[in-house]
Amino acid sequence: MLSRSGHEAGEGVEVVTGDLAADVGIDVAVAGVEIIVHCAGGPKGDEDKARNLVRAASRAGARHLVYISVVGADRIPVAGGVDRAMFGYFASKLAAGRVVAESGLPWTTLRATQFHDLVLLVARYLAKLPVVPVFPGFQFQPVDTDEVAARLVELALGQPAGLVPEMGGPKVYGMAELVRSYLQATDRRRWLLPIGLPTQAAAAIRAGANLTPDHAVGHRTWEEFLRDRLADARTEPPARAPREVGTPA
């Protein structure tokens, strides 16, 4: 495993310290490795990271490069300004996916919907605000990371297959619904303020470009994930219904 920070090896996993963005430590990490699963990503720089990895993988003679992308990467237009700031992740993943596809290496790319963990991270951040902005018409289809990981392992051990069918969670939720469920589960009361977002990327999301209802193959729901995660943390108080905009908190 390649990581920017050092970790102790364990359970048959050897950790190599390196940085895809800085092109450091990659050759050591891929030396003698036949199958590479590329999971690193961020809101920018993914194209260069993928290019650095591809060069090292080609030198090492890797026989299968597996990449995890995001549903909607090819359907959500991201030009600049607000769209680039808010939705640059989609463009970044699309660019990296192209590098993988054009690498000359045998490859497989899986596009998945947003992870439960990401939805939780955003909900926690928004819950810190006195007024929570929500975008009307925005829907998400969160999927469990364990289920995506299992699919990646299956693909990695199989033959290179190019762009495979997308993977989504079992249910589609409105943004307000996801935020409201987190507030209720953590006994928080907040105003929910609908804010229209008149951009091309936002319009694509309102049209469902980030969803894959025909590939709702995930099993673990957002409610199950949230219940289990909060139970594990044991730091959140019991549930109580939040208030909507226009209702005193």
VMD Tcl script that draws the C-alpha trace (Angstrom):
set ca {
  {0.00 0.00 0.00}
  {1.26 3.48 -0.90}
  {0.54 6.14 1.73}
  {1.78 9.68 2.28}
  {2.26 8.91 5.98}
  {4.04 5.96 7.54}
  {2.07 3.02 8.91}
  {3.13 -0.21 10.51}
  {2.75 -3.26 8.32}
  {0.11 -5.75 9.38}
  {-2.09 -8.60 8.17}
  {0.10 -9.18 5.14}
  {0.03 -5.52 4.08}
  {3.33 -3.76 3.40}
  {3.16 0.03 3.53}
  {5.42 2.21 1.38}
  {5.62 5.94 2.10}
  {5.25 8.08 -1.01}
  {3.27 10.80 -2.73}
  {1.50 10.49 -6.08}
  {1.30 14.27 -6.53}
  {5.02 14.77 -5.88}
  {5.96 11.61 -7.81}
  {7.86 10.25 -4.82}
  {8.09 6.61 -3.74}
  {5.84 5.27 -6.50}
  {8.43 3.08 -8.22}
  {9.24 1.38 -4.94}
  {5.56 0.83 -4.20}
  {4.75 -0.81 -7.55}
  {7.95 -2.83 -7.98}
  {6.99 -6.46 -8.59}
  {3.26 -5.65 -8.30}
  {1.03 -7.12 -11.01}
  {-2.34 -5.65 -9.93}
  {-2.72 -2.02 -8.83}
  {-5.91 -0.55 -7.36}
  {-5.82 3.25 -7.61}
  {-8.04 4.80 -4.92}
  {-6.31 8.14 -4.29}
  {-8.27 11.24 -5.22}
  {-9.23 14.81 -4.40}
  {-10.90 17.93 -5.79}
  {-7.90 18.73 -7.99}
  {-4.66 17.23 -9.27}
  {-6.00 13.74 -9.92}
  {-4.89 13.82 -13.56}
  {-1.25 14.39 -12.64}
  {-1.41 11.79 -9.86}
  {-2.80 9.21 -12.27}
  {-0.18 10.08 -14.86}
  {2.64 9.60 -12.33}
  {1.18 6.26 -11.27}
  {0.70 5.09 -14.85}
  {4.31 5.84 -15.75}
  {5.58 3.88 -12.74}
  {3.14 1.01 -13.38}
  {4.24 0.79 -17.01}
  {7.89 0.62 -16.00}
  {7.05 -2.11 -13.49}
  {5.14 -4.14 -16.08}
  {1.83 -4.16 -14.17}
  {-0.78 -6.34 -15.86}
  {-3.94 -4.76 -14.42}
  {-4.71 -1.20 -13.23}
  {-8.05 -0.76 -11.44}
  {-9.43 2.75 -10.88}
  {-12.32 3.96 -8.74}
  {-14.20 6.93 -10.20}
  {-17.52 8.62 -9.46}
  {-20.94 8.34 -11.09}
  {-21.62 11.48 -13.09}
  {-17.99 12.23 -13.88}
  {-18.84 12.17 -17.59}
  {-22.28 13.77 -17.24}
  {-21.72 16.80 -15.00}
  {-20.19 19.79 -16.82}
  {-17.62 21.63 -14.72}
  {-16.28 24.80 -16.33}
  {-15.07 27.28 -13.74}
  {-16.15 29.68 -11.03}
  {-18.68 28.27 -8.58}
  {-18.92 24.96 -10.45}
  {-15.17 24.41 -10.30}
  {-15.10 25.26 -6.59}
  {-18.06 23.08 -5.64}
  {-17.99 20.25 -8.17}
  {-14.39 20.14 -9.36}
  {-14.14 16.60 -7.99}
  {-16.19 15.28 -10.93}
  {-13.90 16.88 -13.51}
  {-10.82 15.72 -11.63}
  {-12.00 12.10 -11.59}
  {-12.95 12.24 -15.28}
  {-9.51 13.53 -16.25}
  {-7.76 10.83 -14.20}
  {-9.98 8.16 -15.72}
  {-8.94 9.27 -19.19}
  {-5.28 8.94 -18.22}
  {-5.93 5.38 -17.06}
  {-7.88 4.48 -20.22}
  {-5.19 5.91 -22.50}
  {-2.26 4.49 -20.52}
  {-1.69 1.44 -22.68}
  {-2.02 -0.71 -19.56}
  {-4.80 -3.29 -19.16}
  {-7.36 -1.41 -17.06}
  {-10.72 -1.47 -15.31}
  {-12.66 1.55 -14.04}
  {-15.62 1.41 -11.65}
  {-17.77 4.49 -11.11}
  {-19.60 4.56 -7.77}
  {-22.01 7.02 -6.19}
  {-21.10 9.06 -3.11}
  {-19.96 7.05 -0.09}
  {-21.94 7.06 3.15}
  {-18.83 8.36 4.88}
  {-18.69 11.43 2.64}
  {-22.36 12.21 3.24}
  {-21.74 11.92 6.99}
  {-18.72 14.21 6.77}
  {-20.74 16.88 4.95}
  {-23.70 16.51 7.31}
  {-21.45 16.93 10.35}
  {-19.93 20.06 8.88}
  {-23.30 21.58 7.98}
  {-24.70 20.76 11.43}
  {-22.13 23.13 12.96}
  {-23.78 26.06 11.21}
  {-26.70 27.92 12.83}
  {-28.52 27.84 9.49}
  {-28.02 24.83 7.18}
  {-28.09 25.56 3.42}
  {-29.69 22.86 1.27}
  {-30.01 22.82 -2.51}
  {-33.54 22.03 -3.74}
  {-33.64 19.22 -6.27}
  {-30.29 17.77 -5.26}
  {-30.46 14.01 -4.74}
  {-27.86 11.47 -3.73}
  {-27.61 7.67 -3.80}
  {-25.03 6.90 -1.08}
  {-23.28 3.54 -1.16}
  {-21.33 1.65 1.48}
  {-17.55 1.70 1.24}
  {-17.24 -1.96 2.28}
  {-19.48 -3.00 -0.59}
  {-17.51 -0.88 -3.06}
  {-14.25 -2.32 -1.72}
  {-15.56 -5.86 -2.22}
  {-16.48 -5.03 -5.81}
  {-13.03 -3.54 -6.44}
  {-11.39 -6.73 -5.15}
  {-13.62 -8.79 -7.44}
  {-12.67 -6.63 -10.41}
  {-8.97 -6.61 -9.52}
  {-8.84 -10.39 -9.42}
  {-10.69 -10.67 -12.71}
  {-9.64 -9.80 -16.23}
  {-9.23 -6.15 -17.26}
  {-12.67 -5.02 -18.41}
  {-12.43 -1.32 -19.24}
  {-15.35 0.77 -18.01}
  {-17.65 -1.57 -16.06}
  {-21.28 -0.97 -15.01}
  {-21.74 1.71 -12.37}
  {-22.42 0.97 -8.71}
  {-24.95 2.83 -6.59}
  {-26.54 2.55 -3.18}
  {-29.97 0.99 -2.65}
  {-31.93 4.23 -2.23}
  {-32.05 7.82 -3.50}
  {-32.41 10.65 -0.98}
  {-32.98 14.37 -1.26}
  {-30.26 16.55 0.26}
  {-32.65 17.95 2.86}
  {-33.71 14.42 3.78}
  {-30.11 13.35 4.43}
  {-29.35 16.43 6.53}
  {-32.61 16.14 8.44}
  {-31.97 12.48 9.30}
  {-28.53 13.33 10.69}
  {-29.90 16.24 12.74}
  {-32.64 14.03 14.14}
  {-30.25 11.18 14.96}
  {-27.91 13.54 16.82}
  {-30.59 15.59 18.58}
  {-29.72 18.84 16.85}
  {-32.13 21.61 15.90}
  {-31.22 23.79 12.94}
  {-32.93 26.00 10.41}
  {-32.86 24.48 6.92}
  {-32.52 27.18 4.27}
  {-33.20 26.23 0.61}
  {-30.76 27.98 -1.75}
  {-31.05 27.84 -5.52}
  {-27.81 27.23 -7.40}
  {-28.10 28.49 -11.04}
  {-25.07 26.76 -12.58}
  {-24.65 24.12 -15.27}
  {-23.27 21.51 -12.90}
  {-26.09 22.14 -10.42}
  {-28.65 21.76 -13.21}
  {-27.10 18.41 -14.18}
  {-27.30 17.19 -10.59}
  {-30.92 18.29 -10.31}
  {-31.53 16.23 -13.44}
  {-30.03 13.17 -11.73}
  {-26.64 13.02 -13.49}
  {-24.98 11.84 -10.27}
  {-27.43 8.96 -9.80}
  {-27.54 5.45 -11.23}
  {-30.96 4.01 -10.35}
  {-30.55 1.16 -12.83}
  {-27.46 0.00 -10.91}
  {-28.70 0.26 -7.32}
  {-26.73 -2.84 -6.35}
  {-25.67 -1.72 -2.87}
  {-27.47 -3.18 0.12}
  {-26.64 -1.09 3.19}
  {-28.91 1.94 3.48}
  {-28.01 5.37 4.79}
  {-30.24 4.79 7.82}
  {-28.42 1.56 8.68}
  {-25.02 3.16 8.21}
  {-25.92 6.19 10.33}
  {-27.37 4.05 13.11}
  {-24.32 1.81 13.23}
  {-21.79 4.64 13.01}
  {-23.41 6.67 15.78}
  {-23.77 3.57 17.93}
  {-20.07 2.83 17.47}
  {-19.09 6.38 18.38}
  {-21.35 6.45 21.44}
  {-20.84 10.18 21.69}
  {-24.08 11.37 20.16}
  {-27.25 11.96 22.24}
  {-30.58 10.25 21.41}
  {-32.77 11.43 18.58}
  {-35.23 14.30 18.58}
  {-36.95 15.80 15.56}
  {-35.37 18.96 14.08}
  {-37.30 22.02 12.94}
  {-37.74 23.20 9.38}
  {-37.33 26.70 8.02}
  {-40.13 28.90 9.20}
  {-40.56 26.95 12.44}
  {-38.99 28.20 15.69}
  {-36.06 26.04 16.81}
}
mol new
graphics top color blue
foreach p $ca { graphics top sphere $p radius 0.5 }
foreach p [lrange $ca 0 end-1] q [lrange $ca 1 end] { graphics top cylinder $p $q radius 0.2 }
display resetview
